[in-house]
Structure formats: structure tokens, C-alpha cells
Amino acid sequence: MTEAKTSPGLDFVRATVAKDNETGKWDNRVVTRFPPEPNGYLHIGHAKSIALNFGIAQENGGVCHLRFDDTNPIKEEQEYIESIKRDVSWLGYDWGEREYFASDYFDQLYAWAVKLIKADKAFVCQLDNEQMRLYRGTLTEPGRNSPWRRRPAEENLELFERMKNGEFEEGSHTLRAKIDMAHPNLNMRDPVMYRILKAHHHRTGDKWCVYPMYDFAHGQSDSIERVTHSICTLEFEDHRPLYDWYLDQLDVYHPRQIEFARLNLTFTILSKRRLIELVKEGFVDGWDDPRMPTISGMRRRGYPPEAIRAFCRRIGVSKTESTVDIALLEHHVREHLNRCAQRRYAVLDPLKVVIENYPEDKVEQLECINNPEAPNGGRRKVDFCREIYIERDDFMEDPPRKFFRLAPGREVRLRYAYFITCNEVIRDPDSGEIVELRCSYDPQTRGGDAPDGRRVKGTIHWVSARHSLPATIRLYDRLFTCEYPGDVGEDGDWKDNFNHGSLSVLSESRVEPSLAEFKPGETVQFERKGYFRLDEDSSEGFLVFNRTVGLRDSWARMIQQQKKNNR
């Protein structure tokens, strides 16, 4: 499939809207909609569609509707509706009073179905699912007409009424459009319009025993709401002729449908059906598990909405299916947090250090910069005393040549504090594990270099043993072990690619006391360790942080190299 032509600076969807505005096709109206099915939580792929639909409306002085396609009561829950509204709002978009449901139009849709029956364009069929599949044909072979295709309209009307009244069992009857069983597009081979579902609906209760199929409700709902641009993902391109057929037969307002390529990410699965499996089978701790690609999961992990919107702008809109490197999304998260997140000290895997020549009862308050990237980041005071904690991996007893941190007889700088030298290693007598370091400090090096000009190559962070707070740290890795976890053969199972090491919990970490003032949902940079979000599981005296993203950024280096090459 070739890429659609665009106007300069515009993707092909925006170029289409711009052209329609120039010609006055829709009386200078721009009405889009985001139509999720309330059968699961939204994920990052939906964020792309949300940003596109709401963005185009905002850019053109139009409006975007939030419409729930609630045509399958078996899979729908109020929980999903509330989560969708919360996610769209959190991303920064407002639908105002334009909240709609496909169920708002059930009476109208039913009336239109009756109209098609009377026009001999629809019939009641008694083939079961397996028989219907056999009659449908293949891509290379035409289908066969249903034995009930030639029922008289009066009989179809009576049977459809009885279907609505619940007189038949589920699966025994369907209402089908009468189009062409030899059509090259399989969607046009007498598709099902209504099926029997004796299920309680969250909004209409038990009023209905028949429910419209998505393909029948979709285009007509757009028509009722007088949507101008019905923007869909590419899998609906082959359905467009069917939507057009329904609208043409009913002779109603006809929106314009435009398809774009959906988002695919490496190391990620964005199939809602498969995400439901992960939740129900206990692979993750719910829809908002920070490892999940759901918007609620990303929010709990600490991804800012600004970063997600910037990512959606960066990847753009095309007609070509492709897979985006998840590192690009992480890059935008880092880029935003680097500008706005406060910086604090946290020692994730503590190793105790005793500074033997520092007075036992002395406590100093050292000044630290909150965020050197922020114009008004401010400063804070951090307590320093004789006993501190450092990261265990910042010390090696027998270091390699390029290890520039602490080692026996080696001097390093404690950030914003002093130079210290390791003099002695204390081990547990039973296990042999290193449990403590005995060090000395140079009081002439506070907050800077040594007066005699000597320099050290390593700078490490620390927290006061006396003043720091205990914290639990959740370290999240990618949910799958390979770039394309959904690409498995016929006999393969995509869940075999699940990363069972995607969550590690550190329960003995220490953080500086100012973090007790943070509120759940705030994200902070732990210096040298990455970005972390204070989780809602936290309580007074019990801090829990989720790692949002590490500090390394391969995409930033790639972008810098590209700019250098372009000079």
C-alpha cells in the first residue's frame, strides 16, 4: 500500500481535513469522535487515536465526541467506562458534554433494520455459526446463499420482532444484510446485522434481546452525531464499503471515513484480548500494573501525559504498518522528566559506611541542587553525619582497571559532601558478606575539590544512616523478552515470551527524608538511578516507589548523531 500524498507540513489525515475545509464540504464544520469499546482498559495504541481525533478537532476549531460502542453487554463493564473517561481526561483532552453511547441509538438502529427488511435488503437467517462460515466461501471461492435468503419481507419482520422479544435461543437466528455472496470483499457477503444476546445491558437493562453488530452500529452512530471525519485504524479499511452500503441504503447523512496505521511497539503486545489474558491469568497485578502498556499502567509507572502526547506527535500518522522502538517512548518520558522532576538521593541496595574521623555527635546540613535543568529548581538541605549508606555496587574490593568508585585505599567524592577514603572492610563472620566499610574523610573538601589540587575520578551518592527513611523500590523491566512477542508460529504460544523477571522488589532501600513530603503520583529522579514515582500503596512511614525509566537514553544519542551528520 502506497503512502497517501499530503500537503506540506501535514500528515495525510490532516491534509484531507484541510482540503475539506477549503472546499466547504462540511460547511466548515470539523467533528471527530473517539469510539472505544468498554470491554477493557485503554492502551498506548488508543493514545495515538485519542491524540489524533482530539488534536484535529482542536486544530480546526471543531469538537471531538467520546462515544462508547456498548453493543456487546457480555464483555462490557461500568469499570471500563470509568477507566476510559479517566484516561482520556488524564491525557489532557476534554469532550465536554459530548459523551455518547451506541446504546443511545438502539431504538433508531432497530427502526433502520426494519426499514432494510421492508426494502428486501435484510433477512432473518437460521444458519448457525459453523454453517455460516461454510456458506461464506473463501478469498478465492464465492459464497453460497443462505436457504432463508428468499424469505418474504413479512415473515422476516415477524421473526425479527420475535427475536427482539426473546422467543428464540441465542445462536438460533440472526438478521443479515442481503448484499452479494460472491462479492470479492468478504465483509459484503451478507454480513450479520443483529444477533440474539439474552444479557443484561449496563444502560438499557433487559429491554433488548437482540444487539446490533459493530459494523451495523458504527457508521450509523457517526451519521446520527453528524461526524464529519470518521478516523479509524487500517483494519477497518475493508469494512468501509459495508458502512457505505448501509448509509446509502438508508439514505442518511454520510460521514467521511479515513484509515491510518495503528501503533505497534517493540517488546509490547497491544491486543486487548491478549492483555485481558495477562490480567485474568495473573501474569500481572491488574490493568494498572506498571508493566502493562495500558494508559493506567503507564500513569502508575510515572509516565507523564505530556511525554505520551509528544511521542504521538513524533511518530506521526501514516498508511503504512510499522513497529516503533519502545526506546523512543522512553526517550520522551526522560526528556520531559529531566526538565521538571525534582532530584533526590536514594540508595537502593545499601552498604553502611562509618567515617571514623568524623565526630560522632556532629550533623551538617549540606546544600543540594533540586534540578539543574529547571530555571527555578531551587535548593534543599541534606543532613550529613558519621554513618552513611552508599550503593553496594559503588564499592569493589578488587576492582577492574576502569572502576572509578570506592575501593580499599581509594578516594572518591561524596556528592555535595566530602572526599572519603576506604581504610577497612568489615565482613559478617558467618557468611563472609561485606556488611560495613570503615573510611576517613578530608574536612577540607566540603562541596568541592581538594585545596591541594588533587582530584578524584569517582563521585557517588549517599544518604545519612541516621536521618534517611526506609523505602520499598519496585524495579520494572519490559514485559516480554523479545522485540516481537506476538510473532509466534501456529504451534507457538505468545505467553512463552513473557518476562518472568520483569518485576524485582527491593525492600531495604533508604531515601532522603524530604521524600516523605511527596504525594503519591509525584515522580522524582533518584540521582544516578533513574526516575521513580511514589506509588499509591505508600503510607506514613512506608514509602513505595515504582521505577519509571532509567537514565540511559539510546534514542537521545541517536538523535544527537543525526543532527551532527546533518550539519
Residue pairs with C-beta under 8 A, 6 or more apart in sequence:
1 319
1 320
2 319
3 12
3 318
3 319
3 320
4 12
4 15
4 319
5 12
5 15
6 12
6 14
6 15
7 14
7 15
7 18
7 19
10 18
11 316
11 317
11 318
12 260
12 317
12 318
12 319
13 52
13 56
13 229
13 231
13 258
13 260
13 317
14 56
14 59
14 317
16 229
16 256
16 258
17 30
17 56
17 60
17 229
20 26
20 228
20 229
20 256
21 28
21 30
21 60
25 228
26 228
29 62
29 226
29 228
30 56
30 57
30 60
30 61
30 62
30 63
30 228
30 229
31 57
31 62
31 63
31 64
31 65
31 225
31 226
31 227
31 228
31 229
32 53
32 54
32 56
32 57
32 62
32 63
32 64
32 65
32 227
32 228
32 229
32 230
32 231
33 53
33 64
33 65
33 66
33 67
33 222
33 225
33 227
33 230
34 49
34 50
34 53
34 54
34 64
34 65
34 66
34 67
34 88
34 95
35 67
35 68
35 69
35 102
35 218
35 221
36 42
36 46
36 68
36 69
36 84
37 68
37 69
37 70
37 72
37 75
37 76
37 214
38 68
38 69
38 70
38 76
38 77
38 78
38 80
38 81
38 84
39 72
39 75
39 76
39 77
39 80
39 272
40 80
40 272
40 275
40 276
40 287
41 80
41 83
41 84
41 87
41 275
41 287
41 288
41 294
41 295
41 296
42 50
42 83
42 84
42 87
42 88
42 294
42 295
42 296
43 270
43 272
43 275
43 292
43 293
43 294
43 295
44 263
44 265
44 268
44 270
44 293
44 294
44 295
44 298
44 308
44 329
45 262
45 263
45 264
45 270
45 293
46 87
46 295
47 91
47 295
47 308
47 312
48 262
48 263
48 312
48 315
49 231
49 233
50 88
50 91
50 93
51 91
51 309
51 312
51 313
52 231
52 260
52 312
52 317
53 64
53 231
54 64
54 88
54 93
54 95
56 62
56 64
56 229
56 231
57 63
57 64
58 64
62 228
63 96
63 98
64 93
64 95
64 98
65 95
65 98
65 99
65 100
65 225
65 227
66 84
66 85
66 88
66 95
66 98
66 99
66 100
67 99
67 100
67 101
67 102
67 221
67 225
68 81
68 84
68 100
68 101
68 102
69 102
69 214
69 217
69 218
69 221
70 76
70 81
70 101
70 102
70 103
70 201
70 202
70 203
71 102
71 103
71 211
71 212
71 213
71 214
71 217
72 197
72 211
72 214
73 197
73 199
73 200
73 201
73 202
73 211
74 197
74 199
76 201
76 202
77 202
78 202
81 202
83 287
83 296
85 99
86 296
87 295
87 296
87 299
88 95
90 295
90 299
90 305
91 295
91 305
91 308
91 309
92 305
92 306
92 309
100 221
100 225
101 203
102 212
102 217
102 221
103 201
103 203
103 204
105 217
105 220
105 221
105 224
106 204
106 207
106 208
106 212
108 220
108 224
109 212
109 216
109 217
109 220
110 164
110 210
110 212
112 220
112 250
113 122
113 160
113 175
113 193
113 194
113 212
113 216
114 157
114 160
115 250
116 122
116 177
116 193
116 249
116 250
117 123
117 153
117 156
117 157
117 160
117 175
118 153
118 157
119 249
120 153
120 178
121 177
121 178
121 249
122 156
122 175
122 176
122 177
122 178
122 193
123 146
123 148
123 149
123 150
123 151
123 156
123 175
123 176
123 178
124 148
124 151
124 155
124 156
124 159
124 160
124 163
124 173
124 174
124 175
124 176
125 132
125 146
125 148
125 149
125 173
125 174
125 175
125 176
125 190
125 192
126 148
126 172
126 173
127 135
127 146
127 147
127 148
127 174
128 171
128 172
129 171
132 146
132 174
132 192
135 143
135 144
135 145
135 146
135 181
136 143
136 181
136 186
136 189
137 143
137 144
137 181
137 182
137 186
137 189
139 186
142 181
142 182
143 181
143 182
143 189
143 190
144 181
145 181
145 190
146 176
146 190
149 178
149 190
151 159
156 175
159 173
160 175
160 194
160 210
162 168
163 173
163 175
163 194
163 196
163 209
163 210
164 208
164 209
164 210
165 209
166 196
166 198
166 209
168 196
169 196
170 195
170 196
170 197
170 198
171 195
171 196
172 196
173 196
174 192
174 193
174 194
174 195
174 196
175 192
175 193
175 194
175 210
176 190
176 191
176 192
176 193
177 190
177 191
177 193
177 216
177 242
177 245
177 246
178 190
179 188
179 189
179 190
179 191
179 242
179 245
180 188
180 189
180 190
181 189
181 190
182 189
183 189
185 238
185 241
185 242
186 238
187 215
187 238
187 239
187 241
187 242
188 241
188 242
188 245
191 213
191 215
191 242
192 213
193 212
193 213
193 215
193 216
194 210
194 211
194 212
194 213
194 216
195 210
195 211
195 213
196 209
196 210
197 209
197 210
197 211
198 209
200 206
201 207
201 208
201 211
215 239
215 242
215 243
216 246
218 239
218 243
219 230
219 243
219 244
219 246
219 247
219 255
219 257
220 246
220 247
220 250
220 252
222 230
222 255
223 247
223 252
223 253
223 254
223 255
226 253
226 255
227 255
228 255
228 256
229 255
229 256
229 258
230 255
230 256
230 257
230 258
231 257
231 258
231 259
231 260
232 257
232 258
232 259
232 260
233 259
233 260
233 261
233 262
234 259
234 260
234 261
234 262
234 319
234 321
235 262
236 257
236 259
237 259
240 257
240 259
243 257
244 254
247 253
247 254
248 254
259 319
260 317
260 318
260 319
261 317
261 318
261 319
261 320
261 321
261 322
262 270
262 321
263 270
263 315
263 324
264 270
264 321
264 322
264 323
264 324
265 293
265 323
265 324
265 325
265 326
265 329
266 323
266 324
266 325
266 326
266 327
266 483
266 484
267 326
267 478
267 479
267 480
267 482
267 483
267 485
268 293
268 326
268 478
268 479
268 480
268 485
269 275
269 293
269 479
269 480
269 485
269 486
269 494
270 293
271 486
274 486
274 494
275 287
275 292
275 293
275 294
277 283
277 495
278 284
278 292
278 495
278 498
279 286
279 287
281 495
283 495
283 498
284 291
284 292
284 479
287 294
287 296
287 297
288 294
288 296
288 297
288 299
288 300
289 297
289 300
290 297
290 298
290 300
290 301
290 302
290 474
290 476
290 546
291 297
291 301
291 476
291 477
291 478
291 479
291 502
291 503
292 298
292 479
293 479
295 308
298 308
299 305
300 533
300 535
300 536
300 546
301 476
301 533
301 546
301 547
301 548
302 333
302 337
302 523
302 531
302 532
302 533
302 546
302 548
302 549
303 333
303 548
304 333
304 336
304 337
304 340
304 523
306 336
307 329
307 332
307 333
307 335
307 336
307 337
308 329
308 332
310 332
310 335
310 336
311 328
311 329
311 332
314 328
314 332
315 324
315 328
323 483
323 484
325 555
326 478
327 553
327 554
327 555
328 555
330 549
330 553
330 555
331 553
331 554
331 555
331 556
331 559
333 531
333 548
333 549
334 531
334 549
334 551
334 553
334 556
335 556
337 523
337 525
337 531
337 548
337 549
338 373
338 525
339 373
339 374
340 371
340 374
341 371
341 523
341 524
341 525
341 531
342 370
342 371
342 377
342 524
342 525
343 368
343 369
343 370
343 371
343 524
343 525
343 526
343 527
344 511
344 512
344 514
344 515
344 524
344 525
344 526
344 527
345 368
345 382
345 415
345 461
345 462
345 463
345 511
345 512
345 526
345 527
346 463
346 471
346 473
346 509
346 510
346 511
346 512
346 515
346 526
346 527
346 529
346 532
346 545
347 389
347 390
347 391
347 461
347 462
347 463
347 468
347 509
347 510
347 511
348 391
348 473
348 506
348 509
348 526
348 529
349 391
349 392
349 393
349 506
349 508
349 509
350 389
350 390
350 391
350 392
350 463
350 508
350 509
350 510
351 389
351 390
351 391
351 392
351 394
351 395
351 434
351 435
351 436
351 437
352 387
352 388
352 389
352 435
352 436
352 437
352 465
353 387
353 388
353 389
353 390
353 420
353 436
353 437
353 439
353 462
354 386
354 387
354 436
354 437
354 438
354 439
355 386
355 387
355 388
355 420
355 439
355 440
355 441
356 423
356 438
356 439
356 440
357 440
357 441
358 385
358 386
358 441
359 386
360 386
362 385
362 386
363 383
363 384
363 385
363 466
363 467
364 383
364 384
364 385
365 381
365 382
365 383
365 384
366 381
366 382
366 383
366 384
366 416
366 417
366 446
366 447
367 379
367 380
367 381
367 382
367 416
367 447
368 379
368 380
368 381
368 382
368 415
368 416
369 377
369 379
370 377
370 378
370 379
370 380
371 377
371 525
380 514
382 416
382 464
382 512
382 514
383 464
383 466
383 467
383 513
384 417
384 464
385 464
385 465
385 466
385 467
387 464
387 465
387 466
388 414
388 462
388 463
388 464
388 465
389 462
389 463
389 464
389 465
389 468
389 510
390 406
390 437
390 460
390 461
390 462
391 460
391 461
392 434
394 405
394 406
394 412
394 460
395 405
395 406
395 407
395 422
395 434
395 437
396 403
396 405
396 406
396 407
397 407
397 408
397 425
397 434
398 407
399 405
399 407
399 410
404 412
404 457
404 458
405 412
405 458
405 460
406 412
406 420
406 422
406 437
406 439
406 458
406 460
407 422
408 422
408 423
408 424
408 425
409 421
409 422
409 423
410 421
410 422
410 458
411 419
411 420
411 421
411 456
412 419
412 420
412 456
412 458
412 459
412 460
413 419
413 445
413 456
413 458
413 459
413 460
414 420
414 459
414 460
414 461
414 462
415 459
415 460
415 461
415 462
415 527
416 447
417 446
417 447
417 462
418 441
418 442
418 443
418 445
418 446
419 441
419 442
419 445
419 450
419 456
420 439
420 440
420 441
420 442
421 439
421 440
421 441
421 442
422 437
422 438
422 439
423 438
423 439
423 440
424 437
424 438
425 434
425 436
425 437
425 438
426 434
426 435
426 436
426 437
426 438
427 433
427 434
427 435
428 434
428 435
442 450
444 450
444 451
445 451
449 455
460 528
461 527
461 528
463 510
463 511
463 512
464 512
465 510
467 512
467 513
468 510
468 511
468 512
468 513
469 510
469 511
469 512
469 513
469 515
469 516
469 541
469 543
470 508
470 509
470 510
470 542
470 543
471 509
471 510
471 511
471 515
471 543
471 544
471 545
472 505
472 506
472 507
472 509
472 542
472 543
472 544
472 545
473 505
473 506
473 509
473 532
473 544
473 545
473 547
474 503
474 504
474 505
474 506
474 535
474 544
474 545
474 546
474 547
475 503
475 504
475 505
475 506
475 547
476 502
476 503
476 546
476 547
477 499
477 501
477 502
477 503
477 504
478 499
478 502
479 498
479 499
479 502
480 497
480 498
480 499
481 497
481 498
481 499
482 497
485 494
485 497
485 498
486 494
488 494
488 496
488 497
511 526
511 543
511 545
515 524
515 534
515 543
516 540
516 543
518 524
518 534
519 534
520 534
520 535
520 536
520 538
521 533
521 534
521 536
522 533
522 534
523 531
523 532
523 533
523 534
523 548
524 531
524 532
524 533
524 534
524 545
525 531
525 532
525 551
526 532
526 545
528 551
529 550
529 551
530 547
530 548
530 549
530 550
530 551
531 547
531 548
531 549
531 550
531 551
532 545
532 546
532 547
532 548
533 545
533 546
533 548
534 543
534 544
534 545
535 544
535 545
535 546
537 544
538 544
